[in-house]
Amino acid sequence: MQQHRKINWPKVMAPKAAVYPHIRTIHDDTVQDDYYWMIDYFKQGEKSQEVIDYLEKENTYTSSMLEDTADLQENLFQELKSRIKEKDESVPYYKNGYYYYSRTEEGNQYFKFCRKKGTLEAEEELLLDIDRLADGHAYYTAKGFSVSPDNRLLAFSVDTVSRREYTIYIKNLETGEIYPDQIRNTEGAAIWGNDNLTLFYTAKNPVTLLSEKIMRHILGSDPATDVLVYEEKDNTNYIAVGKSKNGKYIIINSEGTMSSEIWFLNADFPQTEFRVFQPRMQDVLYSVIALEDRFLILTNDAAINFRIMQCPLDQTERSNWQIFMDHRPDVLVSDIEEFKDFLAIAERKNGLTQLAIYDLNTQHHHYLDFGEVAYTVYPAINVEYNSQKLRYGYTSLVTPSSVYEYDMGDQHKVLLKQQEVLGGYDQTAYITERLFATARDGVQVPISIVYKKGTKLDGTAPLLQYAYGSYGASMDPTFSSNRLSLLDRGFIYALTHIRGGEEMGRQWYEDGKMMRKMNTFYDFVDCGKYLIENHYCTSEHLYAQGGSAGGLLMGVVANIAPEQYHGIIAQVPFVDVVNTMLDDTIPLTTNEYDEWGNPNESEAYFYMKTYSPYENIEAKEYPNLLVTTGLHDSQVQYFEPAKWVAKLRATKTGDTVLLLKTDMDYGHGGASGRFDYLKEIALEYAFLFKLEGIVPSHTSEQ
């Protein structure tokens, strides 16, 4: 094990979790799990209070170990907060005669949702005051704002627990009355039929939190009498309901990792039956875009990187699909933003996002140019179908988030807004690079780098390596004002685009899932090794961070390459893969079989057992670890990181620190307020700075 500098830690006794042996036997394989009992709070078992007591002891231990960084954390919090423009306003978007926007006020954690009729000079109409509604709640999230076609009613949804179980409310915008219709246990979105009376929503199973049913609600009726219009029988699929941009169709989407199915009906007749667009096909994903005279279908049918098909409005079966834009092996088609006369097609090529503009009248297309080596571009809020102006977002590791409006007809763009960084931000003071590391199997893995000018690239600088690497979710280079607190103190930040994401196309995802999952972990380690070999850092100054499925990545990296990292931050980590995937009462488990495999099948069980962090803890020295979780987490339950830490603490050797911080009020996404979450970041940064020996007085050197 490498020799690290000596760090002064308080002489505080770490908590020791109780041991209650639990035996798991499957596929003739028997495993003893000493900390299985920690699931009890989730399952409301007899040891529920013991779980809470243990988590609170770990919190006390973490606070004690980081006590000498308390002032640093407070200074960091104020520093991070000082860059945020407290009084701000979103870019207004136009829909059905009104401009909609949200605005924030100085000192308030949340926002106001507002609109103006016809022109931005009109009088403001305050639709929802989330600051007032959130008063008295430790956690409050409002989303799914949906205005009825006649502009009179607003449906919105609220979660006050942080388990992503939303209650839908309906507000009369003329009288201000909140109707008694309160629809509980939903995904949050409410979709209006064109009769202004009918709402469609997705109901959740209150135990597994799976989205299982699409329901129809009639305004003024008892939600208990709501009608089931669609029920998903495949518990590996997620379902959702939406509305086509042209307002003509209500669309139900059922999608898993490997197959999907669309149902639709005419929004003018919401009481009629939904009909299937094309019955689900094995290993075929498709989504549907409604135009005036046809449907477009984005699908991987005979096209791993997806292609665009088309069909008549009344002949939607696959036999009627014709090619609109054919498959290209080097380009992943990821999204389509439709307008009456244009399409904005989001694509990926060579690991970068790009936007193609297609003229439906002339059949000509062109690409937007952005001029940076690593960046992110994406369609923004585009709700108006009868428009030739595209809103798109743009950002990079050095460019603050920006919203542009692009006239697809005359090909002219206007910057509508760029994120303002208070206190001054000089983009030219930072350097961004795009590198490619060679993984152990010869694959080239992209790395996006950012650092401040003057940072020495001789191995002495600290470097934070971040990745996710699952579900085909691409981690694109984006700006973070919070990250400046690292860069200004000499840190290099490296975003590694490992397999399991979709940065390099659909195959990039396929090569980092199921029985090829180890590629994800090896890519990350090999990228770290590349950064060391090319003198961006040394192992003494290399740190890793990831959350959720990226937290799984952190757990595996800690097991397979502990000597390469000085410290690791694992946020809400998915680290008990085998046990979680064997328990179909845990939220989201069955939805994940196509990602990780089903351990009820022998081959999948033994493969995931080879990498699951909890299963592979050994008596050896681990990097310094900060592990965070939330008691109410609906995605990765608190007991996974809690068990992992308990077993690590009982098994590991050496004197590196192991800290667990459980937020007793929040869930997977952390705090809901726009400032509270900064305290979590301040804690993580203080952990890194302590490991680097960066003294608290540095917080004022800006």
PECORNOR-V215230 format. One record per backbone hydrogen bond with DSSP energy under -0.5 kcal/mol. NH is the residue of the N-H (numbers start at 1). CO is the residue of the C=O. E is the energy in kcal/mol with one decimal. If there is no record, write none. Layout:
# PECORNOR-V215230
NH | CO | E
NH | CO | E
This chain:
# PECORNOR-V215230
4 | 2 | -0.7
9 | 7 | -0.8
12 | 10 | -1.8
17 | 15 | -0.5
20 | 18 | -0.5
20 | 34 | -2.2
22 | 33 | -1.0
24 | 31 | -2.9
25 | 23 | -0.5
26 | 29 | -2.0
29 | 26 | -1.6
31 | 24 | -2.7
33 | 22 | -3.4
33 | 31 | -0.5
34 | 32 | -0.6
36 | 33 | -0.8
38 | 35 | -1.8
39 | 36 | -1.9
40 | 37 | -2.1
41 | 38 | -0.6
43 | 39 | -2.0
44 | 40 | -0.8
45 | 40 | -2.9
48 | 45 | -1.4
51 | 47 | -2.0
52 | 48 | -1.9
53 | 49 | -2.6
54 | 50 | -2.2
55 | 51 | -2.5
56 | 52 | -2.4
57 | 53 | -2.0
58 | 54 | -2.2
59 | 55 | -2.1
60 | 56 | -2.3
61 | 57 | -2.4
62 | 58 | -2.7
63 | 59 | -2.4
64 | 60 | -2.3
65 | 61 | -2.7
66 | 62 | -1.8
67 | 64 | -1.2
69 | 66 | -2.0
70 | 67 | -1.7
73 | 69 | -3.3
74 | 70 | -2.1
75 | 71 | -2.8
76 | 72 | -2.9
77 | 73 | -2.7
78 | 74 | -2.3
79 | 75 | -2.4
80 | 76 | -3.2
81 | 77 | -2.6
82 | 78 | -2.1
83 | 79 | -0.6
83 | 80 | -0.9
84 | 81 | -1.7
86 | 84 | -0.9
88 | 86 | -0.9
88 | 104 | -1.0
90 | 102 | -3.0
93 | 100 | -2.3
95 | 98 | -2.9
98 | 95 | -1.6
99 | 116 | -3.0
100 | 93 | -3.1
100 | 98 | -0.5
101 | 114 | -2.1
103 | 112 | -2.0
104 | 88 | -2.6
108 | 105 | -1.9
112 | 103 | -2.6
113 | 128 | -2.9
114 | 101 | -3.1
114 | 112 | -0.6
115 | 125 | -1.7
116 | 99 | -2.1
118 | 97 | -2.4
118 | 116 | -0.5
119 | 117 | -1.8
122 | 119 | -1.5
125 | 115 | -2.7
126 | 124 | -0.6
127 | 113 | -2.2
127 | 125 | -0.8
128 | 113 | -1.8
130 | 111 | -1.5
130 | 128 | -0.9
131 | 111 | -0.9
133 | 129 | -2.3
134 | 130 | -2.4
135 | 132 | -1.0
137 | 134 | -2.3
141 | 159 | -2.0
143 | 157 | -2.2
146 | 155 | -2.7
148 | 153 | -2.6
151 | 148 | -2.5
154 | 171 | -2.6
155 | 146 | -3.0
156 | 169 | -2.4
157 | 143 | -2.7
158 | 167 | -1.9
159 | 141 | -2.3
166 | 164 | -0.6
166 | 186 | -2.6
167 | 158 | -2.4
168 | 166 | -0.5
168 | 183 | -3.0
169 | 156 | -3.4
171 | 154 | -3.0
172 | 177 | -3.2
173 | 152 | -2.9
173 | 171 | -0.7
174 | 152 | -0.5
176 | 172 | -2.7
179 | 170 | -2.8
179 | 177 | -0.7
182 | 180 | -0.9
183 | 168 | -2.0
183 | 181 | -0.6
184 | 182 | -0.7
186 | 166 | -2.1
187 | 202 | -2.1
191 | 200 | -2.6
193 | 198 | -2.7
194 | 267 | -2.6
196 | 193 | -1.5
199 | 217 | -2.9
200 | 191 | -2.3
201 | 215 | -1.9
202 | 189 | -0.6
203 | 201 | -0.6
203 | 213 | -3.0
204 | 185 | -3.0
205 | 210 | -2.8
206 | 204 | -0.5
209 | 205 | -2.3
212 | 203 | -1.6
212 | 210 | -0.8
213 | 203 | -1.3
214 | 230 | -2.9
215 | 201 | -2.7
215 | 213 | -0.5
216 | 227 | -2.5
217 | 199 | -3.4
219 | 197 | -2.9
219 | 217 | -0.5
221 | 218 | -2.4
225 | 222 | -2.8
226 | 223 | -1.6
227 | 216 | -2.1
229 | 214 | -2.7
229 | 227 | -0.5
230 | 214 | -1.4
232 | 212 | -3.0
233 | 231 | -0.6
235 | 233 | -0.8
237 | 234 | -1.8
238 | 255 | -3.1
240 | 253 | -1.7
242 | 251 | -2.7
244 | 249 | -2.4
247 | 244 | -2.1
250 | 265 | -2.2
251 | 242 | -2.5
252 | 263 | -3.2
253 | 240 | -2.9
254 | 252 | -0.5
254 | 261 | -2.7
255 | 238 | -3.2
255 | 253 | -0.5
256 | 259 | -2.8
260 | 284 | -1.6
261 | 254 | -2.5
262 | 278 | -0.5
263 | 252 | -2.3
264 | 275 | -2.4
265 | 250 | -1.7
267 | 248 | -2.4
269 | 266 | -1.9
270 | 267 | -0.5
272 | 269 | -1.8
275 | 264 | -2.3
277 | 262 | -3.4
278 | 262 | -0.6
284 | 281 | -1.9
287 | 298 | -1.8
289 | 296 | -2.7
291 | 289 | -0.5
291 | 294 | -2.7
295 | 311 | -2.5
296 | 289 | -2.9
297 | 309 | -2.6
298 | 287 | -2.0
299 | 297 | -0.7
299 | 307 | -2.4
300 | 285 | -1.6
303 | 300 | -2.4
306 | 303 | -2.3
307 | 299 | -2.6
308 | 325 | -2.5
309 | 297 | -3.1
309 | 307 | -0.5
310 | 322 | -2.4
311 | 295 | -2.0
315 | 312 | -1.1
320 | 317 | -2.4
321 | 318 | -2.0
322 | 310 | -2.7
324 | 308 | -2.7
325 | 308 | -2.6
328 | 331 | -0.5
331 | 328 | -1.6
332 | 348 | -2.4
333 | 305 | -2.3
333 | 331 | -0.6
334 | 332 | -0.7
334 | 346 | -2.4
335 | 346 | -1.4
337 | 344 | -2.8
338 | 336 | -0.6
339 | 342 | -2.3
340 | 385 | -2.2
343 | 358 | -2.2
344 | 337 | -2.6
345 | 343 | -0.6
345 | 356 | -3.2
346 | 335 | -2.2
346 | 344 | -0.6
347 | 354 | -2.7
348 | 332 | -2.0
349 | 352 | -2.4
351 | 503 | -0.5
352 | 349 | -2.0
353 | 375 | -0.5
354 | 347 | -2.1
356 | 345 | -2.6
357 | 366 | -3.3
358 | 343 | -3.0
358 | 356 | -0.5
359 | 364 | -3.1
360 | 341 | -2.4
360 | 358 | -0.7
361 | 341 | -0.6
363 | 359 | -2.4
366 | 357 | -1.8
368 | 355 | -1.9
376 | 395 | -2.9
378 | 393 | -1.9
380 | 391 | -2.6
382 | 380 | -0.7
385 | 383 | -0.7
387 | 385 | -1.8
390 | 388 | -0.6
390 | 406 | -3.0
392 | 390 | -0.5
392 | 404 | -2.2
393 | 378 | -3.2
394 | 402 | -2.4
395 | 376 | -2.1
396 | 399 | -1.7
400 | 398 | -0.6
402 | 394 | -2.4
403 | 417 | -3.0
404 | 392 | -2.9
405 | 414 | -2.7
406 | 390 | -3.3
407 | 405 | -0.5
407 | 412 | -3.0
408 | 388 | -2.7
408 | 406 | -0.9
411 | 407 | -1.7
412 | 407 | -0.8
414 | 405 | -2.2
416 | 403 | -2.5
416 | 414 | -0.7
417 | 403 | -1.6
419 | 401 | -3.3
421 | 419 | -0.5
422 | 83 | -2.0
422 | 420 | -0.8
424 | 421 | -1.1
427 | 425 | -0.7
429 | 426 | -1.9
430 | 427 | -1.5
431 | 451 | -3.2
433 | 449 | -2.0
435 | 447 | -3.0
437 | 445 | -2.8
439 | 437 | -0.7
439 | 443 | -3.3
442 | 439 | -2.5
445 | 437 | -3.3
445 | 443 | -0.6
446 | 444 | -0.5
447 | 435 | -2.5
448 | 495 | -2.8
449 | 433 | -2.8
449 | 447 | -0.5
450 | 493 | -2.0
451 | 431 | -2.0
453 | 429 | -2.7
455 | 452 | -2.1
459 | 535 | -1.3
463 | 541 | -2.7
464 | 492 | -2.8
465 | 463 | -0.6
465 | 543 | -3.0
466 | 494 | -2.9
467 | 545 | -1.2
472 | 500 | -2.4
473 | 470 | -2.4
474 | 472 | -0.6
476 | 474 | -1.1
484 | 480 | -0.5
484 | 481 | -0.8
485 | 482 | -1.7
486 | 483 | -1.6
487 | 483 | -2.3
488 | 484 | -3.0
489 | 486 | -1.1
490 | 487 | -1.8
491 | 486 | -2.3
492 | 462 | -2.4
493 | 450 | -2.5
494 | 464 | -2.7
495 | 448 | -3.2
495 | 493 | -0.5
496 | 466 | -2.8
496 | 494 | -0.7
497 | 446 | -2.4
497 | 495 | -0.5
498 | 496 | -1.4
500 | 501 | -0.8
500 | 508 | -1.6
501 | 498 | -1.4
505 | 502 | -1.8
508 | 505 | -0.9
509 | 505 | -0.8
509 | 506 | -0.6
510 | 506 | -2.3
511 | 507 | -2.3
512 | 509 | -2.2
513 | 510 | -0.8
514 | 595 | -2.7
516 | 513 | -2.8
517 | 514 | -1.4
519 | 516 | -1.7
520 | 517 | -1.4
521 | 517 | -0.9
522 | 518 | -2.8
523 | 519 | -2.7
524 | 520 | -1.5
525 | 521 | -2.1
526 | 522 | -2.9
527 | 523 | -2.2
528 | 524 | -2.2
529 | 525 | -2.4
530 | 526 | -2.2
531 | 527 | -2.2
532 | 528 | -1.8
533 | 529 | -2.8
534 | 530 | -1.9
535 | 532 | -1.8
536 | 531 | -2.5
537 | 531 | -0.9
541 | 538 | -1.8
542 | 539 | -0.9
543 | 463 | -2.8
544 | 567 | -1.8
545 | 465 | -2.1
546 | 569 | -1.7
548 | 571 | -2.6
550 | 547 | -2.7
551 | 548 | -0.6
552 | 548 | -1.5
553 | 549 | -1.6
554 | 550 | -1.6
555 | 551 | -2.2
556 | 552 | -2.5
557 | 553 | -2.7
558 | 554 | -2.4
559 | 555 | -1.1
560 | 556 | -2.8
561 | 557 | -2.6
564 | 561 | -1.5
565 | 562 | -0.8
566 | 542 | -2.8
567 | 542 | -1.0
568 | 624 | -2.6
569 | 544 | -2.7
570 | 568 | -0.6
570 | 626 | -2.5
571 | 546 | -2.6
571 | 569 | -0.6
572 | 628 | -2.0
574 | 548 | -2.0
575 | 573 | -1.3
580 | 576 | -2.3
581 | 577 | -2.5
582 | 578 | -1.2
583 | 579 | -0.6
583 | 580 | -1.1
584 | 582 | -0.8
586 | 583 | -1.5
588 | 208 | -1.2
589 | 586 | -1.9
592 | 588 | -0.7
592 | 589 | -1.8
593 | 590 | -1.1
595 | 592 | -1.7
596 | 592 | -2.3
597 | 592 | -0.6
597 | 593 | -1.7
599 | 597 | -0.7
601 | 598 | -2.5
605 | 601 | -2.4
606 | 602 | -2.5
607 | 603 | -1.8
608 | 604 | -2.7
609 | 605 | -1.8
610 | 606 | -0.8
610 | 607 | -1.0
611 | 607 | -0.6
611 | 608 | -0.8
612 | 608 | -2.6
614 | 575 | -2.4
615 | 612 | -0.7
616 | 612 | -1.0
616 | 613 | -0.7
617 | 614 | -0.7
620 | 618 | -1.8
622 | 653 | -0.6
624 | 566 | -1.8
625 | 657 | -2.6
626 | 568 | -2.4
627 | 659 | -3.1
628 | 570 | -2.3
629 | 661 | -2.1
631 | 663 | -2.6
632 | 666 | -2.2
633 | 630 | -1.7
637 | 635 | -0.6
640 | 637 | -1.8
641 | 637 | -0.6
642 | 638 | -1.9
643 | 639 | -2.5
644 | 640 | -2.3
645 | 641 | -2.6
646 | 642 | -2.2
647 | 643 | -2.6
648 | 644 | -2.6
649 | 645 | -2.9
650 | 646 | -1.5
651 | 647 | -1.0
651 | 648 | -0.8
652 | 648 | -3.0
653 | 620 | -1.8
659 | 625 | -2.8
661 | 627 | -3.0
662 | 660 | -0.5
663 | 629 | -2.9
663 | 661 | -0.5
664 | 662 | -0.7
667 | 670 | -0.6
668 | 162 | -0.5
670 | 667 | -1.4
674 | 109 | -1.9
677 | 673 | -0.9
678 | 675 | -1.7
679 | 676 | -1.6
680 | 676 | -0.6
680 | 677 | -0.7
681 | 677 | -1.5
682 | 678 | -2.6
683 | 679 | -1.8
684 | 680 | -2.0
685 | 681 | -2.9
686 | 682 | -2.4
687 | 683 | -2.0
688 | 684 | -2.0
689 | 685 | -3.0
690 | 686 | -2.4
691 | 687 | -1.9
692 | 688 | -1.8
693 | 689 | -0.8
693 | 690 | -0.7
694 | 689 | -2.7
695 | 693 | -0.7
698 | 695 | -2.2
699 | 696 | -2.2
700 | 697 | -1.5
701 | 698 | -1.6
702 | 700 | -1.9
